[in-house]
Amino acid sequence: MMEAESSTGGVLTSGSRSAVFSGVSIDSRTLKSGDLFFAIRGPRRDGHDFIPEVLRKGAAGVVAASDYEPDFEYPKDRALIRVSDTHQALKDLAAGTRRRWQGRLVGITGSMGKTTVKEFAAHLLEVRYAVYRSPGNYNNLFGLPLALCGLLPEHEIGILEMGMSAPGEIAEMCALAQPGVGVITNVAPVHLEFFPDIEAIARAKGELALALGTKGTLVYCSDDPLVANIGARSVGNKIPFGCGAGAAVRATGIEVVSLRETRFRLVTSEGTRAASIPFAGFHYVMNALAAVAVGLHFSLEVDTIVESLETLPPSPMRGEVLTLRGGLTLIDDSYNSNPCALKRMIDTVCALPCSQRCIVVAGEMLELGPDTGRLHYECGAWAARRGVDILIAVRGAAQELARGALEAGMPQERVRFFGDVDSASEFLLRTARPGDLVLIKGSRGVQLERIVRSLRDARERQ
C-alpha cells in the first residue's frame, strides 16, 4: 500500500503500508479478491456506497474521499487511504505505474475499429514480444487508468485504446500513458451529440498525433482525408496505411471470398505478398493494415506478419460469424454502430452469396446529435439500394431507417420497425429461415445482443 499512498498523495488511516494489492477496481460487480477499490463518485452512483460490499468480497483496501466516514466498523487489516479526489487518485496511481514501466506503449484512437486494431496488432506482435493489451473497452478516463495499472515488468509492449467524447480527453490520456506509437484509424460522424461537426472530432482525435511529438511514430489511414490532414501536420515518424498510392502499407486487389476470408495483395517497402484474413469485408482489411504497420515498426518480418494474418482472432460482438442449427448464419456485430460502419457492413453482407435472404437487424445509433434523423434515414436508403431483403429497425431514431428504406423503394412487407428489442426478437424468430444470412448491428445501449442470445437459444433447442 505504500506505492498507492505515495502515488496518490493520500493518507493511510487503516491497514499496513507493507500490505499488497493484486489489482485495481472501480466496480464492485467485477472486483476480485485482493483488489484495491477506488470509490468514485459519479453522476448516478457513489462508489462509497459499495465499500461494505467490496470488503466482503475480499478487497485488499479502499481509496476513499477525505470526507468519507464509514458507518460500520472498518476492518483493521484492510487498507483505507483517504484522498481529496478519488478519480484523480486513480489517474495518479496509473501515471506512477507508467513511469516505472520500461516497455513501449501504443495508443490507438479513431471513430471505428479501435478494439479490432488493438487485437490484431497484439496478435501479430505476440510472435516475438510479451504483449499487454487493455482489457475490453477500457478506453476512457476511467478505463485507461485501470488498464495502465495492469502493466507488469515482464510486458515489453502495451497496446491501449483511447476513445473520447469531448475535446482534451485524448490529450489527458496521452499525458498518462505516454505512448511512443499512435494509431489513428479513421474519423467518422460519431459522438456528434458532443461536437459541432466532424472536423471538431478530427481535431480531438489529432491530440494523439500532437502528443507523440518529434520522437514518436504515427500510424494513420491516408485514405481518410481528415486523418491524412492530421498525418500531414505530424512532426514525427509517419507510417501511412490504406489503398491509395501514398500509403507505405497498402492493400490492392481486395477480394471478399466468403464470410471467413478476404484476400488481398499486401504492398510494403519490402515488396508485395499475397495475404488473407479470416474475415469478410474491406473494413477488416483496413484494420489489418494498421496492425501490419505497427508490426513493421517493431521490426517484424513481412513473411511472419502475413502468416499471422491468417489466424487473426475474432472479437465477440464485433462481426463474429455464428453458424446456427438449421442452416442459419448470423453475424453478431451488436457491440456498437455508427452510420459509416453500418453502411460498410451492409455492403459486405449484400455482396456475399447466401442461399436464401439477407436480413439486416439495425438498432438505433446513439450520440449522433442534431443529424440523428438524417443519418438514420440515409442508412435505410442505403440498405434498400444495396439489396437487403428484409430490414428490421429497432428502437427510437431507427424509425427513420425504416422510412429511408421505404422511400428508396423497399416494399412495405420487407421493412419493419419495432420500438423495443423483445418485439424485434420475436419477429426475427418467426421470420428467419434456413439459408438466411442475418446481420445484427446497433449501438451498445440498444442491447441487440439480447436478440443474438434469443436466436441462438431457439436454434439450440431445435
URSUL-V674740 format. One record per residue. RES is the residue in one small letter. OMEGA is omega in whole degrees, 0 to 359 (* if undefined). Layout:
RES;OMEGA / RES;OMEGA
This chain:
m;180 / m;179 / e;180 / a;181 / e;183 / s;182 / s;184 / t;185 / g;182 / g;180 / v;177 / l;182 / t;176 / s;178 / g;185 / s;176 / r;180 / s;179 / a;181 / v;174 / f;186 / s;181 / g;181 / v;182 / s;170 / i;186 / d;182 / s;183 / r;183 / t;181 / l;177 / k;177 / s;182 / g;179 / d;169 / l;186 / f;175 / f;182 / a;183 / i;174 / r;181 / g;182 / p;183 / r;183 / r;176 / d;182 / g;179 / h;180 / d;185 / f;182 / i;177 / p;181 / e;183 / v;176 / l;176 / r;181 / k;174 / g;177 / a;179 / a;180 / g;184 / v;169 / v;186 / a;178 / a;184 / s;180 / d;181 / y;175 / e;181 / p;177 / d;177 / f;180 / e;183 / y;182 / p;185 / k;182 / d;178 / r;182 / a;169 / l;180 / i;180 / r;181 / v;181 / s;182 / d;186 / t;178 / h;178 / q;178 / a;177 / l;179 / k;179 / d;178 / l;179 / a;180 / a;178 / g;177 / t;180 / r;181 / r;182 / r;183 / w;187 / q;183 / g;180 / r;189 / l;178 / v;175 / g;183 / i;173 / t;183 / g;181 / s;181 / m;170 / g;183 / k;183 / t;180 / t;178 / v;178 / k;182 / e;178 / f;181 / a;178 / a;180 / h;179 / l;185 / l;182 / e;174 / v;185 / r;190 / y;168 / a;190 / v;172 / y;175 / r;181 / s;181 / p;173 / g;180 / n;177 / y;189 / n;177 / n;186 / l;168 / f;184 / g;183 / l;175 / p;176 / l;179 / a;179 / l;180 / c;177 / g;178 / l;180 / l;182 / p;183 / e;179 / h;179 / e;180 / i;174 / g;180 / i;185 / l;172 / e;176 / m;175 / g;179 / m;172 / s;179 / a;175 / p;176 / g;183 / e;179 / i;177 / a;179 / e;178 / m;178 / c;177 / a;177 / l;190 / a;180 / q;181 / p;173 / g;177 / v;177 / g;178 / v;173 / i;186 / t;185 / n;173 / v;183 / a;181 / p;173 / v;182 / h;180 / l;173 / e;185 / f;183 / f;182 / p;182 / d;183 / i;177 / e;177 / a;175 / i;179 / a;179 / r;179 / a;177 / k;181 / g;176 / e;177 / l;179 / a;179 / l;182 / a;182 / l;179 / g;184 / t;185 / k;184 / g;179 / t;179 / l;173 / v;187 / y;180 / c;182 / s;176 / d;181 / d;185 / p;181 / l;178 / v;178 / a;177 / n;176 / i;179 / g;181 / a;181 / r;182 / s;187 / v;181 / g;176 / n;184 / k;172 / i;177 / p;176 / f;179 / g;179 / c;181 / g;185 / a;182 / g;183 / a;176 / a;174 / v;193 / r;174 / a;173 / t;175 / g;182 / i;181 / e;176 / v;185 / v;181 / s;176 / l;185 / r;176 / e;168 / t;181 / r;177 / f;174 / r;180 / l;182 / v;176 / t;178 / s;180 / e;177 / g;184 / t;179 / r;169 / a;183 / a;174 / s;176 / i;184 / p;180 / f;179 / a;171 / g;178 / f;185 / h;176 / y;176 / v;179 / m;177 / n;179 / a;179 / l;177 / a;179 / a;177 / v;179 / a;177 / v;179 / g;178 / l;178 / h;180 / f;168 / s;172 / l;177 / e;184 / v;181 / d;176 / t;179 / i;182 / v;178 / e;181 / s;179 / l;183 / e;182 / t;178 / l;184 / p;174 / p;175 / s;180 / p;176 / m;179 / r;180 / g;181 / e;181 / v;181 / l;175 / t;186 / l;178 / r;180 / g;175 / g;178 / l;178 / t;185 / l;172 / i;181 / d;177 / d;190 / s;185 / y;182 / n;179 / s;170 / n;187 / p;181 / c;182 / a;179 / l;179 / k;180 / r;181 / m;176 / i;177 / d;183 / t;185 / v;180 / c;179 / a;183 / l;176 / p;172 / c;188 / s;180 / q;189 / r;173 / c;181 / i;177 / v;173 / v;187 / a;178 / g;177 / e;176 / m;189 / l;173 / e;180 / l;174 / g;186 / p;183 / d;184 / t;183 / g;181 / r;183 / l;175 / h;180 / y;181 / e;178 / c;176 / g;177 / a;178 / w;179 / a;180 / a;183 / r;182 / r;175 / g;174 / v;183 / d;178 / i;177 / l;177 / i;181 / a;189 / v;164 / r;168 / g;185 / a;177 / a;174 / q;177 / e;172 / l;180 / a;181 / r;179 / g;179 / a;181 / l;182 / e;175 / a;173 / g;179 / m;183 / p;183 / q;184 / e;180 / r;180 / v;179 / r;172 / f;177 / f;181 / g;180 / d;184 / v;184 / d;180 / s;178 / a;180 / s;179 / e;179 / f;180 / l;178 / l;179 / r;191 / t;187 / a;180 / r;174 / p;181 / g;178 / d;172 / l;186 / v;173 / l;177 / i;185 / k;178 / g;177 / s;186 / r;183 / g;180 / v;176 / q;177 / l;175 / e;176 / r;176 / i;178 / v;181 / r;181 / s;181 / l;178 / r;181 / d;181 / a;181 / r;179 / e;179 / r;183 / q;*
